[in-house]
């Protein structure tokens, strides 16, 4: 069997996913959105799309990413605000600035910023 399942609180249902997937980024990496002006630090990864159907359908069809790829939860920031973002792998790239992110929730999840990435707090890893 090449598939597995997990419960997604955001979707409110069990999600079917491949047993193995290749995430390009890791928890603690600083990334930038390819098409929108924001960057953030990854704090969780879903192996496939695992949010609500309403959220998915709200994305215009011509730019809607595929479901069968990793999706990343980000502590995100732009010039105006800090927020949580949910972004497909195809829409992310490494952040060339490489500097720290200024998000008010960072210290709840990460200890510090070293060598261009954040270190997860002890006890928060799966």
ChimeraX attribute file (.defattr): number of C-alpha atoms within 10 A of each C-alpha:
attribute: neighborCount
match mode: 1-to-1
recipient: residues
	/A:1	5
	/A:2	7
	/A:3	9
	/A:4	11
	/A:5	11
	/A:6	13
	/A:7	12
	/A:8	15
	/A:9	11
	/A:10	11
	/A:11	15
	/A:12	12
	/A:13	13
	/A:14	12
	/A:15	17
	/A:16	16
	/A:17	21
	/A:18	14
	/A:19	11
	/A:20	10
	/A:21	13
	/A:22	8
	/A:23	14
	/A:24	11
	/A:25	17
	/A:26	15
	/A:27	19
	/A:28	22
	/A:29	19
	/A:30	27
	/A:31	24
	/A:32	22
	/A:33	19
	/A:34	14
	/A:35	8
	/A:36	10
	/A:37	10
	/A:38	18
	/A:39	25
	/A:40	26
	/A:41	29
	/A:42	24
	/A:43	20
	/A:44	14
	/A:45	21
	/A:46	20
	/A:47	22
	/A:48	20
	/A:49	25
	/A:50	26
	/A:51	18
	/A:52	14
	/A:53	12
	/A:54	9
	/A:55	11
	/A:56	16
	/A:57	10
	/A:58	9
	/A:59	11
	/A:60	9
	/A:61	9
	/A:62	6
	/A:63	8
	/A:64	12
	/A:65	18
	/A:66	13
	/A:67	14
	/A:68	16
	/A:69	19
	/A:70	22
	/A:71	24
	/A:72	25
	/A:73	18
	/A:74	24
	/A:75	24
	/A:76	23
	/A:77	21
	/A:78	15
	/A:79	8
	/A:80	6
	/A:81	10
	/A:82	18
	/A:83	13
	/A:84	16
	/A:85	16
	/A:86	19
	/A:87	18
	/A:88	21
	/A:89	21
	/A:90	14
	/A:91	14
	/A:92	19
	/A:93	15
	/A:94	15
	/A:95	18
	/A:96	9
	/A:97	11
	/A:98	14
	/A:99	13
	/A:100	15
	/A:101	20
	/A:102	15
	/A:103	17
	/A:104	11
	/A:105	12
	/A:106	16
	/A:107	11
	/A:108	10
	/A:109	18
	/A:110	19
	/A:111	13
	/A:112	14
	/A:113	15
	/A:114	11
	/A:115	8
	/A:116	14
	/A:117	21
	/A:118	22
	/A:119	16
	/A:120	19
	/A:121	13
	/A:122	9
	/A:123	7
	/A:124	9
	/A:125	8
	/A:126	3
